[in-house]
Amino acid sequence: MRRLLTVLVFLIIFCQASITLCAEPGKIKNDEFAKLAQQIISSLPQQAIKHRIAVFDFRHFRKGITTKVGCYLSGELTDRLLATKKLDVVERQQLNKLLDEQALGATGAITEETAAKLGNLLGADIICLGTHYGGNRFMHVDVRVVSSETGAVLYSGSAKHEIDETLRDIMN
């Protein structure tokens, strides 16, 4: 129990620190995010009520930290998920408010287990975690969708797209 509480404290500190880095998402001209959103929805168990998803800011694959690019990319996926009208999406402000109220953060990566516990606090039955990495021409995004009830991974997938001018500006 003490170890779990310590992990949660570190998780919230990490997430809270990443909030200040995030810019509002723009519009990447990229069908890969729309495809990724459809794949996520197709992988979910069918039920009578809409699933509620919380999309955490994506971390840089090698550095393990949230970056402006990660915030932007998670915002882009959130926009595509909203556009499907098949999921209820937790507003970023709610996620940020929870992190502030809990006064938690992490110096390490968000795990499926700790994200699932935060998802329960948000009333989300599904959590989306992701990482990104890229070069000069392409950005790669890997995502995992996790059940907040069981911690089980429901979907794992990736998208690759050409870096546009907006994303290049954020990277610089």
Phi and psi in degrees as a GROMACS rama.xvg file:
@    title "Ramachandran Plot"
@    xaxis  label "Phi"
@    yaxis  label "Psi"
@TYPE xy
-64.4613  -39.0878  ARG-2
-65.6516  -41.334  ARG-3
-62.7147  -42.5497  LEU-4
-63.2952  -40.691  LEU-5
-62.4359  -43.825  THR-6
-62.4997  -43.6851  VAL-7
-62.1491  -40.5385  LEU-8
-61.9214  -47.6022  VAL-9
-62.6765  -38.7731  PHE-10
-60.504  -46.9833  LEU-11
-68.5582  -37.7805  ILE-12
-61.9161  -44.0653  ILE-13
-60.8513  -47.8088  PHE-14
-65.9971  -40.4223  CYS-15
-63.6993  -39.6963  GLN-16
-65.1704  -33.1358  ALA-17
-74.9614  -21.6612  SER-18
-59.7457  -40.9372  ILE-19
-68.0373  -19.671  THR-20
-81.0299  -18.8407  LEU-21
-79.4244  133.25  CYS-22
-105.966  162.088  ALA-23
-65.7335  138.164  GLU-24
-67.8183  147.109  PRO-25
-101.803  -147.907  GLY-26
-123.638  104.711  LYS-27
-80.4132  129.205  ILE-28
-79.7158  81.4388  LYS-29
-149.53  115.936  ASN-30
-75.0157  -14.5706  ASP-31
-61.961  -35.9074  GLU-32
-68.9898  -37.7739  PHE-33
-64.7113  -41.849  ALA-34
-63.3527  -42.4455  LYS-35
-61.5461  -43.3965  LEU-36
-60.728  -42.8923  ALA-37
-65.9269  -38.6384  GLN-38
-65.0634  -39.5804  GLN-39
-60.9059  -49.2425  ILE-40
-62.4598  -41.3358  ILE-41
-64.529  -27.4628  SER-42
-82.625  -12.3253  SER-43
-79.6757  146.976  LEU-44
-62.4112  137.863  PRO-45
-78.2747  134.482  GLN-46
-149.373  168.828  GLN-47
-68.2242  -30.9813  ALA-48
-103.55  159.309  ILE-49
-69.266  141.949  LYS-50
-72.8301  151.263  HIS-51
-116.954  123.908  ARG-52
-117.506  141.773  ILE-53
-115.671  123.213  ALA-54
-101.67  113.063  VAL-55
-80.0025  152.76  PHE-56
-61.3573  137.625  ASP-57
-75.589  145.712  PHE-58
-101.724  154.569  ARG-59
-69.8114  133.246  HIS-60
-57.9812  -50.1522  PHE-61
-80.5997  -42.0351  ARG-62
-79.2581  -24.5574  LYS-63
72.054  18.0502  GLY-64
-120.964  158.673  ILE-65
-78.252  135.464  THR-66
-124.069  170.597  THR-67
-60.1878  -37.8369  LYS-68
-62.9327  -43.8183  VAL-69
-62.5649  -39.199  GLY-70
-64.3001  -43.8902  CYS-71
-61.3653  -48.5512  TYR-72
-65.8884  -39.9924  LEU-73
-66.6325  -34.1897  SER-74
-64.9831  -38.0841  GLY-75
-63.7881  -44.1292  GLU-76
-65.2904  -40.0581  LEU-77
-58.5986  -43.9428  THR-78
-59.1756  -42.4349  ASP-79
-68.1623  -37.7432  ARG-80
-65.3095  -41.6832  LEU-81
-61.4632  -40.5717  LEU-82
-62.4389  -25.3117  ALA-83
-72.7027  -23.0209  THR-84
59.8508  21.5201  LYS-85
-106.289  -5.97712  LYS-86
-132.714  148.863  LEU-87
-89.2659  128.994  ASP-88
-109.996  128.741  VAL-89
-66.8061  126.919  VAL-90
-65.1926  139.709  GLU-91
-54.9737  -36.2737  ARG-92
-62.0517  -37.7247  GLN-93
-64.829  -43.4729  GLN-94
-61.8107  -46.3872  LEU-95
-64.023  -39.131  ASN-96
-63.2538  -43.3822  LYS-97
-60.3719  -44.9046  LEU-98
-62.8924  -39.5895  LEU-99
-65.067  -45.3558  ASP-100
-63.2474  -38.0029  GLU-101
-79.2773  -14.9273  GLN-102
49.1789  43.1206  ALA-103
-115.382  163.786  LEU-104
-171.747  173.255  GLY-105
-134.986  145.49  ALA-106
-91.0195  -8.26548  THR-107
-116.078  -169.229  GLY-108
-77.3939  153.569  ALA-109
-77.3092  126.873  ILE-110
-97.1253  164.535  THR-111
-58.6893  -39.5601  GLU-112
-65.5585  -48.5317  GLU-113
-72.161  -35.5521  THR-114
-64.4963  -38.1332  ALA-115
-61.8695  -40.1716  ALA-116
-65.3595  -40.5598  LYS-117
-66.1711  -37.1796  LEU-118
-59.5832  -41.7846  GLY-119
-60.5327  -41.2843  ASN-120
-63.5245  -30.2842  LEU-121
-86.046  -8.17182  LEU-122
79.3444  15.5232  GLY-123
-94.2111  133.649  ALA-124
-90.9162  -8.29237  ASP-125
-135.433  140.312  ILE-126
-120.952  140.142  ILE-127
-116.803  121.707  CYS-128
-115.807  152.733  LEU-129
-157.995  162.42  GLY-130
-130.488  160.387  THR-131
-140.922  154.906  HIS-132
-158.409  157.798  TYR-133
-166.894  175.341  GLY-134
-124.855  -141.997  GLY-135
-81.7951  -30.2225  ASN-136
-111.923  -30.0516  ARG-137
-128.747  148.044  PHE-138
-115.1  134.008  MET-139
-110.366  136.224  HIS-140
-127.099  128.475  VAL-141
-114.369  131.799  ASP-142
-125.87  152.395  VAL-143
-130.272  133.8  ARG-144
-109.468  127.607  VAL-145
-124.218  140.14  VAL-146
-74.4664  129.298  SER-147
-78.0471  -14.5535  SER-148
-80.515  -43.6703  GLU-149
-111.435  -19.0319  THR-150
79.99  2.31102  GLY-151
-74.186  141.988  ALA-152
-77.5771  121.913  VAL-153
-94.3947  -25.8579  LEU-154
-155.665  143.664  TYR-155
-140.505  126.984  SER-156
-158.515  179.592  GLY-157
-147.661  163.951  SER-158
-141.086  151.266  ALA-159
-135.729  135.689  LYS-160
-150.433  161.552  HIS-161
-72.375  139.301  GLU-162
-74.9331  125.229  ILE-163
-94.7511  -179.401  ASP-164
-63.668  -40.7842  GLU-165
-61.3157  -47.4784  THR-166
-66.0797  -37.9486  LEU-167
-61.9999  -39.1647  ARG-168
-63.0898  -39.894  ASP-169
-67.3107  -36.4754  ILE-170
-68.9932  -26.4579  MET-171
